[in-house]
Amino acid sequence: MPSALLRLDPARVVAPVSRRTFGSFVEHMGRCVYTGIFEPTHPTADADGFRQDVLALTRELGVTVVRYPGGNFVSGYRWEDGIGPVADRPVRRDLAWRSLESNEVGIDEFMRWAGKAGVEVMYALNLGTRGVQEALDVHEYLNQPDRTRLAELRRANGADKPYGIRMFCLGNEMDGTWQLGHKTAGEYGRLAVETARALRAADPDVELVVCGSSGSSMPTFASWEAEVLEHAYDEVDAISAHAYYEPVDGDVGSFLASAVDMDHVIDSVIATADSVGARRKSSKRLNISFDEWNVWYLRRFMAERDTASTEWPFAPRVIEDCYTVTDAVVVGNLLISLLRHSDRVTAACQAQLVNVIAPIRSEPGGPAWRQTIFHPFAITARLARGTVLRVELEAPTYQTDRYGEVPLLDAVATHDTGTGDVTIFVVNRHQTDAVTLSAPLAGFGGGLRVAEAWTVADDDPSATNTAEHPDRVVPRPAGHAEVTGGALHATLPAQSWTAIRLAGGVA
């Protein structure tokens, strides 16, 4: 059985765990909103039409911030369509996903949902078909206390107090030719900085996220960031990163190593941003908002889209991927990557929350259930507390077609100095063999014990959860994890994600 050694030290701190790392994404796309979070005729619907079964799962998932209302959708969205009496709201074409938008759910409804879910909202602005004035208008509606026209309109619509949204995305994926209002880096950079300056004139404390590349495979990746930031560096707080992963041509080994690419994306964006800052002789350091990430079977979606109907449906079933155990391991590994970059990745949003490439699935009038990828997210959100530790891992390697030689294991750890808890998150990428892990704990003062240990793995890595079998794949107590001789010893099953919380370290 292969073995690995994990070295960790409480003095080697990366950064505090950012609670915004555990974000999600609600876009007016497919069934994410309609029959996802909102279904007035559902047996569990509350007085506002929100599915309480989905709300309960959202809270269990541990979501802290939700990006809204898009996504590609936002680049054609008129926010004022979604306010006021529902009967008076227009039905519009959504060109991004070729469907109809009823506007039954708009800003006010979504903010009520966010309050029930206990999440912060990251609001995305339309810089595709609109611009500076629209951004100022929606900010006024959301955040101005009173007396102005739009503040009083919000109050008339039932929200007496301002919503107090702090984070705003300056558009979405503006580098993509598929985006309504697609722009060159120079064009977008100018619009972004103009919008940012206007918003800061209205609210100096607003937090602004400028669009980075829509993926590292884009031919302009890094050069887009560099040119955009030459315009907007001084006016924004973060730059976005997006990444989706899927197995290609049955290459499971490379798929399991997807976090290698996420590390590369983050490091490349950091290097580019810091280079711009250095040229500008700036002491400011930009952060990354990794506000779209997940496993997405994109090739399957593209094939289905090419044969899709030319109708304009309401809330069609779009990219409702059914996730496997292998997918859950990859998602757990992507969370490890995000955590280990907590010094610069200060917000992240898994795309999306319900039905659309989502950890939660629901059926109209029927049940809601947890997909396999729900579990590593929920456990990481619950257990990652305190500070992220910089770890060193000595592990065997294997060869991949896409990323070359990569370690069999990947890991990160967090340390809560208040409770003394140490939590280790680790994946075993070996497709057939278990791996033993040892982690000396001398630096933590002794007394640590395994308080809980969870593993997501299965003899059938293609196993999924469905409406008929919602608990086919669940986290199970780790079979072997104990502290002996001043070290943690654990056996990690093949193709698995594991979280181990050690407690009792406070003197």
N, C-alpha and C positions, 0 to 999 in steps of 0.2 A: 504494500500500500504506500503510495507517495506520501511524503511528509513535508511540512512547511513550518517556518518560524516567524512569528510576528513580534516585533519589538515596538513597545510603546512606553512613553515617558510623560508624566503629567506636566513637565516643564516645556515640552515641545508643542506649543499651542499654535494652531492655525488662526483661529478667530472664534468668537462666540457663535453658537448655532443660531442662524437667522431663522426665525419662525416663518418668514416669508418664503423660505425654501419649499414649504409644503403647500404650494399654491395649485390652483386648478384653473379651468378655462370653460366658460359658458359662451358659446357662439350661437347666433340664430342660424343654425345649420342642421339639416336633417331633423332628428327627433330629440335634440339636446334640450330645447326649451319646451316645445309642444309635445306632450305625452312623456316628456322627460321630467323636468322640474315642475311643469305646469300642466294640469289636467283637471279642470273643474268638475268633471263627471266621475272622476275616480273615487272608489269607496273610501280612500284615505284622505281625500282632498279637504283642506281646511277652508275657512270662509273666504280666503283670497284665491282659492283654486290651486294651491300648491300641494303636491303629493307629499304627505307626511312620511311615507315609507322611504322616499328618496331623500327627504330632509334628514331623517334619522341616519341613513347610511352616509350622508355627507358629513355629519357630525362625527360618526364613527371613523370615517376615513381620516379625520384630523386636518381637513383643509383649513388654511388660515387666510388665504387671499384668493380672489377669483377675478380673472381678466374677463372683461365684458365690453361690448357685445360682439366682438370679432377681433382677429380673423379677417379673412377675405371679405366677409359680409360687411364689415364696417366701411370699406372703401366706397360703397354705394349707399350707405345708410343715412337717412334723414331723421335725426333724433327726435325732432318735433312731431313726427308721425306717431310716436308712441306715448304721447301725453294727452291729458284731457279725457273726456267721455269716450269710452271704448267704442260705442256705437258710431261715433263720428270719425274714427280713425280710418285712414285709407288703406286699402290693400295695395301692395307694391310688388313689382317683380324684383326678385333677388338674382341679379345676373351672375353672382359668384358661384352659386350652387343651383342655378336654373330651377327655382321654385318660387312660390308665392309667399309673401310675408303678410300676415294678418295684422300685425302690430298690436295684438291683444296684450302682449307683454312688452312694456317699454321701461324707461328709466325708473319711474316711480314703483311699478310692480317689482322690478328686479331688486331695487333697494329694500323693499319690504322682505323679499325672499332672503336677501343677504343678512338682514337683521335677524331673521328666524334661524338662519344657518350659523350665525355668529362669525361671519367672515368679513374681511376687508375687501373693498372693491378696487381693482386696478382698471381704470376706464380708458378705452382706446378711442382716439379721435379720428374722424374721417379727414385724412389729408390726401385722399385719392381724388374724389370728385368735388371736394370742398376745401376749406382752408382756414385762414386766420380768424375770420369773423365767426365761422361756425364753432371753432374751438372756444372763443371767448363767450359765445352765447351759451353753449352747453355748460361751461364752467360757471357762468353766472347763475344758470338755473340750478345747478347742483350745490353751489357753495356760498352764494351771496345770501346774507341773513334776511334782508328785507328791503323795502322801499324802491328797489329798481323794478322795472317791468317784469323781467323774467323771474326774479325772486318772488314777487307777488303772485305771478302765475303759478309757481310751484306751490306756494302756500294755498292758493285757491284750489289746487289739485290735491290737497290733503296733507302736504308735508310742511308743517309750520316751521320746523327748524331746518337749517341747511344740512346736507348730507355729509359734508366735510371730507370729501374724497381727496386723498393726498397724491396718489400716483396716477399719472396720465401718460399713455403711450402716444407718441406723435406719429400716428398712422400705423400701418401694418404691411410688412414685406414689400416695401415700395420698389425694391430691386427686381421684383418678379414681373415678367411680361404678362402673366395671367392676371395681374392686379389692376383693377379699374384705376385709371389715373397713374399708371406706372410712369416712373420718372428716372432720368439719369441720376447718378450720385450728386452731381453738381446742382441739378434742378431741385432734387429733394433736400439737399443740404441747406440751400437757401430758404426753402419753404419751412423747413424744420426750425431753423434759427429765428426766422421771423415770427413763427407761432410761439416758440419758447419765450422770446422777449416780450411778446404781448401778454402771455399768461403770467409771466413774472411781474409785469407791471400791475396786473390785477391781484396777484398773490405771490409775494416773494418766497414763500415757504413751500410752494408746490414742488413735487418731485416729478421729473420729466425723464422719459425713456425714449431715446431716438432709435430709429430702425437700423439694425445691423442687417447682415445678409440673411436671406431666408433659408440658407443651408450652405455647408462647406463645399458642396459640389457645384455651386454657382461659379461661373467663369470669372466673376468679379469679386469673389470672396477675398477679404482682406483689403483689396484696393477700394472696394465700396466703403468699408468702414473708415479707411484712411481719408478719403475725399469728403465723406459726410462730416467727419469729425473736424476737418480743417475749417468747416463752417460753424459747427454747432458745439464744439468741445466746451467752450466757456459757459454755455447756457443750459447744459443738460447734466443729469446726475448719473445716468446709466445708458448703456447701449444694449439692444436686444440680441439674443442668439436663439436660433431655432434648429432643431435636429430631430429627425425621425429615423427609425431603424427597422429593418426586416431581414429575414433570411433570404438570400439570393441564390437561386439554382441549387437549393438544398444544402448550402454551405453553413451548417449549424455551428461549426467551430468558429468561423468569423463572426457570426451573429452573436454568439455568447461573449465575444470580445468587443462588443459595440462601444462599451465605455472607453476603450482606447481612443476611439474617434471623438467621443465627447470631450475627453481630456484635451485632445488636439485642438478642437474648436475653441474651447475656453482659453487655452494657452495662447492660441494665435490671435484671438480678439484682444486679450490682455496686452500682448506684445505690440499689436497695432495701435491700440489706444495710448499706451505708454509712450510709444514713439512719437505720436502726434503731440502729446503733452510735453515731451522733452523738447521738440522743435519749437513749441510755443513758450518754452521756459516757464511752464506752469507747475505749481506745487500741488495742483488738484489731481486727484486720482479717480478715474471713472470706474464704476462698478458695472457688472453684467446682470441684466434681467433675462434669464433663460426662460422666456415666457411662452415657449411652445416646445415640448419634448414628449416623446413616447415611442412605443412600438406601433408602427402603422404599416399594414400590408398595402403599400402604395401601388405596386404593380397590379395587384388584383383590382384595386379601385379604378385605375386607369383603363383596364380592360372592360370593366363594367360600365364605365362612363361612355366609352366609345360605342356601346350598344344600347345606351339608355334611351328611354322614350323622349320624344320632343315635347311632351306635355309640360304644363306648368303646375305641378302638384303642391299641395300644402304639406309641410312636414314629411317629406319622403324618407324612406329608410336609406341612409347614406353612411358608408363606411362603418357599419356596425360589426366590427371585427370581434370574433370570439377568441379569447386569449387562452393560450396553453400554459403549462408549467414552465416550459422553456422561456416563453415571453415574460413570465413573472420573474424568473431569474435575471433576465436582462434588465427589466425595470428596476429591480433591487440594486443591480450593479450601477445603473445610471444615477440612482440616488446616492450611491457611494461617491461617484464622481462629483456630483453637485456639492456634497458635504465637504469633501476634501479641498474644494476651492472656495470655502466659505469666506475667505478674506476678500474675495472679489465678486463671487456670485451671491448677491444679497437678496435676490428674488428669483423664483422659478415657478412655472405653471405647467403642470401636466395637462396635455390636451387629449380629450376634453373630459368633462365630468360625468355625463350621462349619455349612454347609447352610442355616441359618435366617438370611435376609438377611445373607449371610456372604461374606467374601473367599475362603474355601476351600469347595469342594464335594467331596463324596465319594459313592460308590455302594456299597451293601452288597455285600461280596465283590469289589468292583471298584476302579477307580482313584480317586485324589484329584487335584484340579487347582486351579489358580489362576484365580479370576475376574478380570475386568478391574480391579476396584477393589482387588485385592491389590497391584498394582504401585505406585501412588502412595504407598500406606501403607508398603510395604516400603522403598522408596527414601527416603522422608522419615525414617523411623525410623533408617535407616542413616546418612544424611548430616547430619541436624540435630544439630549438636554445638556446645558452647560456650554462647554467649549469643545471644538473639534481638535483632535490631536493629530499631529503629523506622525504617521507610523512608517516603519520599515518592514518590508515583507521579503523573506527569503523563501522562494518557492520554485518548484520545477516549472519549466516552460513547455509550450507546444507551438507548433507552426500553424499559421493561418494564411489563407490565400490573400486576404485583404490587408492585414496589418502586420504580417511577418511573425516574428517570434514574440509571444506574449506569455505572461505568467498564468499558471493554472488557477491561482487564487487572486482575488482582489479584495481589499479590506479598507475600512476606516474605523476610527474609534471616537467616542465622545466621553467627556469627563465632567460630571456635575460636582463641583467642589462643595456645594451646600450639603448634598446628601452623601457624597463620596462614591456615588455610583459610577461605574465604568461600563460602557456598552460598546460591544464590538459587532460590526456589521461585516459579513464576509460572504463571498460567493465562491463556489467551486465550479470551474468551467469544464472540468473533465467530463466527458460524455458517458463514461462507463465505470470509472473507478472513484471510490471514496478517497479522501485525503485527510490525514491527521494533521491537526494544527496545535502548536504549542506557543504560549505567550507568557513569558516571565512577567511577574507583577511586583517585583521588589520595590520599584519606585513609588508604589501607592501605599506603603506603610503597613502592609499585611492585613489580615482579617477579611479579605474579600472572599465572597462565596458566590456561587451561581444562584441568583434569585429567580431568573426565568431564562429560558432558551427556546427559541422557535425556529423551525426549519420549514421552508416551502420546497418540497421535492416530491417525486412520485416515480414508481416503477415504470409508469407510462408518461414520458415527458410531453406527450401530445394531449394529455388529459385536459379537459375544460370544464367550466361550470356553465350550466344551462338552467332555463326556467324549470325544467323537469328534475334536474339534479343540481341544485344551487350550491351544494356543499361537497361536490365530488372532490374538489381540491381545497383544502384548508390548511392553515399553519398547524404543525404538530410539534409537541415537545421534542426538542433535540434528543436523539437517542443516547448520545454520550457527550457530556460536557461537565467537567468537574475541575475544581481547583485542588491540586495536590503538589506538595513540594514547592510552594510559592509560585506556581505557574498554572495558567489555564491550559487544560488539555481537552480537545474536542475532536470528534470525528465528523467530517462533513460529507454527506452523501454525494454521489455523482450528480452533476447538473443541479445544483441547489443554491439557495440563498438562506442564510442563517443570521439571526440576531441573538446575542448573548448578553444579558445584563448581569453585571457583577455588583453586589451590594455589600455593605458592611465595612467600607473603607474609612469612615470617619472615626478619628480617635476619640 
